[in-house]
Each structure stands twice: as structure tokens, then as C-alpha cells.
Amino acid sequence: MLTTLISFLITISIVVVFHEWGHYLACRLFGIHVERFSLGFGKVIFKKTDQHGCEWALSALPLGGYVKPLSIDSPQYTTLLNRAEGLQAKPIEAVTPWHRFVVFAAGPLFSFILAILIYSGLNLKGERQVVAILAEPPAATLAAEAGLRRQDLIVEVNGKPGYSWAQVNEALLDPLHFGREARLSVIRQVDSRSLPDHIRDLEQRLASYPRENLVIHFNPLDGTLENRDLMRESGFVLDTSRVRVVDVIADSAASRAGLREGDIISGFCEPLNTLSTLSSTSSSDAGATSADSAFGLTNLMQAFKTHPEQSLCLNVERDKAGIQLRLTPERVTEEGQSFGRAGVRLAADLPTMTVRYGLVESVSRAVSKTYDLATMSLSVVGKMIQGEVSWRNLSGPITIADYSGKVAQAGIWPFISFIALISLSIGVLNLLPVPALDGGQMVICAIEGLRGKPLPEAVLQQIHRIGYFMLLMLMVLAFSSDIFRLL
């Protein structure tokens, strides 16, 4: 709970400060006096006034922040006019509508800039990513119908280079969510054991390999996307046919069989005995697995479970040599159910590579990623308004706090990447043409700029009343969505 709270406060503080800093710098650029730069809302618990007369404040409710430009309606306006040195800067009404437009646009712009800076830094730093080699797609899935097969390596999606699972996921976000076409370029029958360690070396080696082009047509989605794995639903599953031994429990069946940490189990060396004391369905599924059929982490664990006290022959790779071991799972009974236990912790042995780029390409990829995610987010909002996507896909402060805590536990770099995503989302949200948000203010400024004169005060008051009502409804929907996720 404490980790979640701290990570949420860090996320919101960084994102809000950077967004509002954009507004502040734009005000300074056009000579607009800023009364207050506040992190949080409500009661001010700390403040300090700088040499320009701007009050920097920390407020009690840390769910946002704001920059308050000087207005002619502000009580401080008269005070500043009556000072001996007079008013050194202008109220916001004194600048042109197009200057005000820039002031309001600067916040979302800086939110996107923060995302670009973070994504650029992550690209420069580099990270280990899983190579996008597929398992056999389940029958009747879109991937199977498109012609994808086991050990296919996806190298391009709609003209964008892929190679890693993360890159393929990003490239398929838009087609998956909006039922669009995706053009895939794949290399067949890739041996994961001989792949280079760096993406540049991988690209060079695979440049001369023959490629096949496939087209997949995704179905439009509706309803909530919560807890759905759209990639798996469509048949995109990583190849887990090689299983790594992570840990062996002392004096267990696996220990007695001779398994060691780091061993790779690549298959059964003989058909499984289908006799089992478990349900007939489980026995049938287990018996379908043989030495020459698809092998993977799931059916290996199922085989241990469904074959207590029965000898299983395993093909094992150790120190680049192949050996065969026989493992007999122990029979255990828990809550009235009997099953086999091997006493070993396993994980899929997925091929990985280092994905790292130079400065120019890192920035270019960061800009492209930010643009793609922003446009997709705006499309989702449009689908919600049209009723094609459930409003329950909205995320409010509760969900953001929950995710920030989970990501923070995963490590510093995933947490930093999460901050970039939230900053991007804040930028998109503030571009919506709702009068209480930056986007709505930009629309008003554009109208006044084209008219050549301000809108009537009565019209502005009505617009702002509607805007604050729309913002309140948006907040209610976001909190309601959060609550539904908790139920």
C-alpha cells in the first residue's frame, strides 16, 4: 500500500509539474504575469514567492496542479498596478488570442515532450527484449487463418520493423483495437538457439533470409478491454517449446532425476503413459502429448501433474550437450485431490536480444511511438463517444495508483516508462475540446482570433458552465470505472 501511494505521488508530481511548466514558460514568453504555480489543489501547505512575484505552492490534494496567469478580474491585478514600480508583466487578457492559444497548447505539448524524452532515453539505454518467434496458433484463430505457423519470426508489421515481441505488440495496437488490416512480413522456421545477441546483428543476419508476406484482418472490438489479452485471443502466442529449469527443490522428484538449475527441457523422449488417477479429460489431454508433438511449458507442467508415480522421459540440454533423464512425479493429495508434483520451478526459455539505438534513431522512434499512442488514445475516446467502446475502459486516479504501484515493483525502468505513458495520456486528455480543459480553451482562442474580437461575456460564462459540467461527468465516469474494476 505504501509503495503504491509513493509511486502514485511520484508519477503525478512529475507529470503535472512538466505539463504546467509548459504553461508557465509560455506565459513568460509572452510577458504574462503568473500569480501561482501549484502542485496539487486545495489548501496551500507550503509556498514561496520568487523575484518575479510568482507564488510556488504545494497544496494538500495531490491529484493535479495548475498555473494561474494574472487576470484583470484577479484581486492581485489592482495591487500590482498600485505598486511603486507598477505592473511589470501583463494580464492574460492583454495578449492576442493566438498568444493565449499557444499558452494553453504548451501544457499538452510539454506532456508529449516528456514522453518523448523518456522513450528516447530508454532507447539509448537499451533493454533485453523477447524475440517475436511464435508458437503454433490455435486452430480457428485469426493468426492461424492468416497462415502463421510455429517458429515464424515476425520481422515487420505494416512497414514497421518488428523483431521483438514488444515492438510487434506496439505495431499491432491500432489494428487489434480498431479492427483494421495488418500486413505481416515473416521468416519461417527460425532456430531460436542461433540468434545474435543484438538487434543490429539480428537485422544484418536476417537481411538475406526469404520472407513471406501475410495479411490479417482483425475484428472490430466492443465492450470493455479490461483483463483481455487481445494478442492471445487473435492467436499470437510466443513459442515456449523450450523450458528452462529455474530452481530444483532439494530431495524432490526432480532432484532425484538429476535435473539441475539452468537445464533446458526440450521435449519428451517417448510417448507419455496415459494412465492417470485424475479426471478423464485431463488424462486425455496429457496423453495427446508425445515425443514428436508440440511441446511447451504448459503441457510439461500438466504432464507432471497428471502422471503421479509414472516415469516420464525428458530430453534435456546441458552445457550444449543432449541427455535423457527419467523423472517420476511424487503423488501428493491436497483438499481431497491427488496429483503429481515434480519439485521444480520452470520458465519458458524465450530467446532475447538487446534492443538499443543511437541518438537520432532513439529520438525518431520515441516521436513515432508517442504519436502512434496519442492518435490511438484519441481514437479510443472517439469510439467511446460513439458508443462503440465501453466507457469502462476509462482509467481514473485509483487505477493509475494501482498500476503505478505494480509497475514500481517491477523495477525502475518499467516505472519510468509508465510515467511516460501517463504523461502522454494527460497530454491527450487536455487536448479534448472541453471548455474546462486546455483543448476547449484553445478552441475559444481560435474562434476569437478568427472573429477579431472576444466572445460576449454571457456566451463565455455559458460555455464554461457546460465545460465544468462535462469535466465533472468525465471524472464521475473515471471514478465509476475504477470502482467497477475493484468489484
C-alpha positions in Angstrom: 0.0 0.0 0.0 2.8 2.4 0.9 4.7 1.6 -2.3 1.5 2.2 -4.3 0.9 5.6 -2.6 4.5 6.8 -3.0 4.8 5.6 -6.7 1.5 7.3 -7.5 2.6 10.6 -5.9 5.9 10.5 -7.8 4.1 9.8 -11.1 1.5 12.5 -10.7 4.1 15.1 -9.4 6.5 14.6 -12.4 3.7 14.5 -15.0 1.8 17.5 -13.6 5.0 19.7 -13.0 6.2 19.1 -16.5 2.7 19.8 -18.0 2.3 23.0 -16.0 5.8 24.1 -16.7 4.8 24.3 -20.4 2.1 26.8 -19.5 4.4 28.7 -17.2 7.2 29.1 -19.8 4.6 30.2 -22.5 3.3 32.9 -20.1 6.8 34.1 -19.5 7.5 34.1 -23.3 4.6 36.5 -23.9 5.2 38.6 -20.8 2.1 37.3 -18.9 2.4 37.5 -15.1 1.9 34.2 -13.3 0.3 34.5 -9.9 0.8 30.9 -8.8 2.3 27.7 -9.9 0.7 25.0 -7.7 1.3 21.3 -7.4 -1.9 19.9 -6.0 -5.3 21.6 -5.2 -7.0 22.9 -2.1 -5.3 24.3 1.0 -1.8 25.5 0.4 0.6 23.8 2.8 3.8 25.4 1.5 4.6 28.4 -0.6 7.4 30.6 -1.7 7.3 33.8 -3.9 10.1 34.3 -6.4 11.6 37.5 -7.7 9.0 37.8 -10.5 6.2 37.7 -8.0 5.1 34.2 -8.8 4.0 32.1 -5.8 5.3 28.5 -6.0 2.9 26.4 -3.9 2.4 22.8 -2.7 -1.3 22.1 -1.9 -3.0 19.5 0.1 -4.7 17.4 -2.6 -2.0 15.9 -4.8 -4.3 14.9 -7.8 -3.1 17.5 -10.2 -1.9 21.1 -10.3 -2.3 24.4 -12.1 -0.6 27.6 -13.3 -2.7 30.7 -12.6 -2.0 33.6 -15.0 -2.8 37.1 -13.9 -6.3 38.2 -14.9 -7.8 41.6 -14.8 -10.5 40.1 -12.6 -7.9 39.0 -10.0 -7.6 40.9 -6.7 -3.9 40.9 -7.3 -4.2 42.9 -10.5 -5.1 46.1 -8.7 -2.4 45.5 -6.1 0.2 45.1 -8.8 -1.0 48.2 -10.7 -0.7 50.3 -7.5 2.9 49.2 -6.7 5.5 51.9 -6.9 7.2 50.2 -9.8 3.9 49.4 -11.5 2.8 46.2 -13.2 5.9 44.6 -14.8 4.0 42.0 -16.7 0.7 41.8 -18.5 -2.6 40.1 -17.6 -3.6 37.3 -19.9 -6.4 39.4 -21.5 -3.7 41.8 -22.7 -2.2 39.4 -25.2 -3.7 38.3 -28.6 -6.0 35.2 -28.8 -3.2 33.4 -30.8 -0.7 34.0 -27.9 -3.3 32.6 -25.5 -3.7 29.7 -27.8 0.0 28.9 -27.5 -0.2 29.3 -23.7 -2.9 26.7 -23.5 -1.3 24.4 -26.1 2.1 24.5 -24.3 0.8 22.2 -21.5 -0.1 19.2 -23.7 3.0 19.9 -25.8 5.2 19.5 -22.8 3.4 16.4 -21.7 4.3 14.9 -25.1 7.8 16.2 -24.9 8.3 14.4 -21.5 7.1 11.2 -23.1 9.5 11.6 -26.0 12.4 12.4 -23.7 11.7 9.3 -21.6 11.2 7.0 -24.6 14.4 8.4 -26.2 16.4 7.7 -23.0 15.1 4.2 -22.8 16.0 3.6 -26.5 19.5 4.9 -25.8 19.9 2.8 -22.7 18.7 -0.3 -24.3 17.0 -3.3 -22.8 16.6 -7.0 -23.2 13.5 -7.9 -25.2 12.0 -11.2 -26.2 12.4 -12.1 -29.9 9.0 -12.4 -31.7 9.1 -16.2 -32.5 5.6 -17.6 -32.5 4.1 -20.8 -31.2 1.6 -22.7 -33.4 -1.5 -20.5 -33.4 -4.6 -22.3 -32.0 -7.0 -23.5 -34.7 -9.7 -21.1 -36.0 -7.8 -18.0 -34.6 -7.1 -15.1 -36.9 -3.4 -15.8 -36.8 -3.9 -19.4 -37.9 -6.3 -18.4 -40.7 -3.8 -15.8 -42.0 -1.2 -18.6 -42.3 1.1 -18.0 -39.4 2.9 -21.2 -38.1 5.1 -22.3 -35.3 8.6 -20.9 -35.3 7.6 -17.9 -37.6 9.6 -14.8 -36.7 7.7 -11.6 -37.3 10.1 -9.0 -38.7 7.7 -6.3 -40.0 4.2 -5.0 -39.3 2.6 -2.5 -41.7 6.0 -1.4 -42.9 7.5 -1.0 -39.4 10.4 -3.3 -38.4 9.4 -5.7 -35.6 11.8 -8.5 -34.4 11.0 -8.1 -30.7 7.7 -9.1 -29.0 7.4 -5.6 -27.6 7.8 -4.0 -31.0 5.2 -6.3 -32.6 2.7 -5.6 -29.8 3.1 -1.9 -30.3 2.7 -2.2 -34.1 -0.4 -4.2 -33.7 -2.1 -2.0 -31.1 -4.1 0.0 -33.7 -5.2 -2.9 -35.9 -6.1 -5.0 -32.9 -8.2 -2.3 -31.2 -10.0 -0.9 -34.2 -10.5 -3.9 -36.5 -8.1 -2.9 -39.2 -5.8 -4.8 -41.6 -2.2 -5.7 -40.7 0.4 -6.7 -43.2 3.0 -9.0 -41.7 6.4 -10.0 -43.0 7.6 -13.3 -41.5 10.6 -15.5 -41.8 9.7 -19.2 -41.5 11.4 -21.9 -39.3 13.8 -19.7 -37.3 16.1 -21.5 -35.0 16.0 -19.5 -31.7 19.2 -21.1 -30.5 21.4 -19.5 -33.1 20.2 -15.9 -32.9 22.7 -13.0 -32.4 22.5 -11.0 -29.1 22.0 -7.5 -30.5 19.1 -6.3 -32.7 21.6 -4.8 -35.3 23.4 -8.1 -35.7 20.0 -9.8 -36.0 18.8 -7.4 -38.7 22.1 -8.0 -40.6 21.9 -11.8 -40.4 18.2 -12.0 -41.4 18.5 -9.4 -44.2 19.2 -12.2 -46.8 16.6 -14.6 -45.5 13.5 -15.2 -47.6 10.4 -13.6 -46.3 6.7 -14.3 -46.7 4.0 -11.6 -46.6 0.7 -12.3 -44.8 -2.4 -10.2 -44.3 -4.6 -10.5 -41.2 -7.9 -8.8 -40.8 -8.8 -8.0 -37.2 -12.4 -7.9 -36.0 -13.8 -4.6 -34.5 -14.0 -4.7 -30.7 -16.7 -3.6 -28.4 -17.3 -3.7 -24.7 -14.6 -3.4 -22.0 -11.0 -4.4 -22.8 -10.2 -4.9 -19.1 -8.3 -8.1 -18.4 -8.3 -9.1 -22.0 -5.2 -10.4 -23.9 -6.1 -9.4 -27.5 -2.9 -10.8 -28.9 -3.6 -14.3 -27.4 -7.3 -14.1 -28.5 -6.1 -13.5 -32.0 -3.7 -16.4 -31.9 -0.4 -14.6 -31.4 1.4 -16.6 -28.8 5.2 -16.9 -28.1 6.9 -20.2 -28.7 7.5 -21.7 -25.3 8.7 -25.1 -26.6 12.0 -24.8 -24.7 11.6 -24.9 -21.0 14.3 -23.7 -18.6 14.8 -25.1 -15.1 14.9 -22.1 -12.8 15.2 -24.0 -9.4 15.2 -27.6 -8.2 13.9 -28.3 -4.7 16.2 -30.5 -2.6 15.2 -34.1 -2.2 12.4 -33.8 -4.7 11.5 -36.0 -7.7 13.3 -33.5 -10.0 16.4 -33.6 -7.8 16.4 -37.4 -7.7 16.0 -37.5 -11.5 19.2 -35.4 -11.8 17.7 -32.1 -13.1 19.8 -29.0 -12.4 19.3 -25.3 -12.5 19.9 -24.0 -16.0 18.9 -27.2 -17.8 16.8 -26.8 -20.9 13.9 -29.4 -21.3 13.1 -29.5 -25.0 10.6 -32.4 -25.1 9.6 -35.9 -24.2 11.8 -38.7 -25.5 8.9 -41.2 -25.6 5.1 -41.0 -25.7 3.5 -40.4 -22.4 1.7 -43.2 -20.5 -1.9 -42.0 -20.5 -2.8 -43.9 -17.3 -3.7 -41.3 -14.6 -5.8 -41.2 -11.5 -7.1 -37.7 -12.4 -10.1 -36.8 -14.5 -10.6 -38.4 -17.9 -10.4 -35.1 -19.6 -7.0 -34.3 -18.0 -5.7 -37.8 -18.9 -6.8 -37.4 -22.5 -5.2 -34.0 -22.9 -1.9 -35.3 -21.3 -1.9 -38.4 -23.4 -2.2 -36.4 -26.6 1.3 -35.1 -25.9 4.0 -37.2 -27.5 7.7 -37.0 -28.4 7.0 -35.5 -31.8 4.1 -33.2 -31.0 4.2 -29.6 -29.9 6.0 -29.3 -26.6 5.9 -26.4 -24.1 5.9 -25.1 -20.6 2.1 -25.6 -20.2 1.9 -29.3 -21.3 5.1 -30.2 -19.4 3.6 -28.9 -16.1 0.3 -30.6 -17.0 2.3 -33.9 -17.6 3.9 -33.7 -14.2 0.5 -33.0 -12.6 -1.4 -35.8 -14.4 1.2 -38.5 -14.1 2.0 -39.1 -10.4 4.2 -42.1 -9.8 4.8 -42.6 -13.5 8.1 -42.4 -15.2 8.5 -39.6 -17.7 11.4 -39.5 -20.2 12.7 -35.9 -20.8 15.1 -34.6 -23.5 17.4 -32.2 -21.7 20.1 -29.9 -23.0 23.0 -29.3 -20.6 26.2 -27.4 -21.5 25.3 -27.7 -25.2 25.0 -31.5 -24.9 21.8 -33.5 -25.1 21.0 -36.1 -22.4 17.9 -38.0 -21.4 16.6 -38.1 -17.8 13.7 -40.0 -16.3 11.5 -38.2 -13.7 8.8 -39.8 -11.6 6.5 -37.1 -10.1 5.6 -37.7 -6.5 1.9 -38.2 -5.6 0.5 -35.6 -3.3 -3.0 -35.1 -2.0 -4.4 -31.7 -1.2 -8.1 -30.8 -0.4 -9.1 -34.3 -1.4 -7.4 -34.2 -4.8 -4.5 -36.3 -5.9 -1.9 -35.1 -8.4 1.8 -35.3 -9.3 4.5 -32.9 -8.2 8.0 -32.7 -9.6 9.5 -30.3 -7.2 11.0 -27.9 -9.8 10.4 -24.3 -10.8 10.2 -23.8 -14.6 10.0 -20.9 -17.0 9.8 -20.6 -20.8 13.3 -20.3 -22.3 12.5 -17.4 -24.6 15.2 -16.1 -26.9 16.1 -12.5 -26.1 18.2 -9.8 -27.6 19.5 -6.3 -26.7 17.4 -3.6 -28.3 19.4 -0.3 -28.3 19.7 2.5 -30.8 21.8 5.6 -31.5 20.7 9.1 -30.6 19.0 10.1 -33.8 17.1 6.8 -34.2 16.2 6.8 -30.5 14.6 10.2 -30.8 12.9 9.3 -34.1 11.4 6.1 -32.6 10.3 7.9 -29.5 8.5 10.6 -31.5 6.8 7.9 -33.7 5.8 5.9 -30.6 4.4 9.0 -28.9 2.4 10.0 -32.0 1.0 6.5 -32.5 -0.1 6.1 -28.9 -1.6 9.6 -28.8 -3.6 9.1 -32.0 -4.8 5.7 -30.8 -5.9 7.2 -27.5 -7.8 9.9 -29.3 -9.4 7.2 -31.5 -10.5 5.3 -28.4 -12.1 8.4 -27.0 -13.9 8.9 -30.2 -15.2 5.3 -30.1 -16.4 5.9 -26.6 -18.3 8.9 -27.6 -19.9 7.0 -30.5 -20.7 4.1 -28.1 -18.5 1.6 -30.0 -16.2 1.1 -27.0 -17.3 0.8 -23.4 -16.7 3.8 -21.1 -15.4 1.3 -18.5 -12.1 1.5 -20.4 -11.5 4.9 -18.8 -8.9 4.9 -16.1 -9.1 7.3 -13.1 -6.8 8.0 -10.2 -7.5 4.8 -8.4 -6.4 2.7 -11.4 -3.4 4.8 -12.1 -2.3 4.5 -8.5 -2.8 0.7 -8.6 -0.8 0.3 -11.8 1.9 2.7 -10.6 2.4 0.5 -7.6 2.6 -2.7 -9.6 5.0 -1.2 -12.2 7.2 0.3 -9.5 7.6 -3.2 -8.0 8.7 -4.5 -11.4 11.7 -2.2 -11.4 12.9 1.4 -12.0 12.9 1.2 -15.9 9.3 -0.1 -16.2 8.2 2.6 -13.7 9.9 5.3 -15.8 8.2 4.0 -18.9 4.9 4.1 -17.1 5.5 7.8 -16.2 5.9 8.4 -20.0 2.6 6.7 -20.7 0.7 8.7 -18.1 2.3 12.0 -19.3 1.2 11.1 -22.8 -2.3 10.3 -21.6 -2.5 13.6 -19.7 -1.5 15.4 -22.9 -4.2 13.6 -24.9 -6.9 14.3 -22.3 -6.1 18.0 -22.2 -6.4 18.2 -26.0 -10.1 17.3 -25.8 -12.3 20.2 -26.8 -13.9 20.5 -23.4 -14.0 24.2 -22.2 -12.6 23.4 -18.8 -9.5 21.7 -20.4 -6.7 23.2 -22.5 -8.3 21.9 -25.7 -11.5 23.8 -25.0 -9.6 27.0 -24.2 -7.7 26.6 -27.5 -10.9 26.3 -29.4 -12.2 29.5 -27.8 -9.0 31.3 -28.6 -9.1 30.2 -32.2 -12.7 31.4 -32.5 -11.8 34.8 -31.0 -8.8 35.1 -33.3 -10.8 34.4 -36.4 -13.6 36.8 -35.3 -11.1 39.5 -34.4 -12.9 40.2 -31.2 -13.7 38.5 -27.9 -16.8 36.3 -27.5 -19.6 38.0 -25.5 -19.2 37.5 -21.7 -22.6 35.8 -21.4 -21.6 33.3 -24.1 -18.3 32.6 -22.3 -20.0 32.1 -19.0 -22.4 29.6 -20.6 -19.5 27.8 -22.3 -17.6 27.5 -19.1 -20.6 26.2 -17.2 -21.1 23.5 -19.8 -17.4 22.7 -19.7 -17.2 22.3 -16.0 -20.3 20.0 -16.1 -18.7 17.9 -18.8 -15.5 17.7 -16.8 -17.4 16.7 -13.7 -19.2 13.9 -15.7 -15.8 12.7 -17.1 -14.5 12.5 -13.5 -17.6 10.6 -12.4 -17.2 8.1 -15.2 -13.5 7.6 -14.5 -14.1 7.0 -10.8 -17.0 4.7 -11.6 -14.8 2.7 -13.9 -12.2 2.4 -11.2 -14.8 1.2 -8.7 -16.1 -1.4 -11.2 -12.5 -2.7 -11.6 -12.3 -3.2 -7.9 -15.6 -5.1 -7.6 
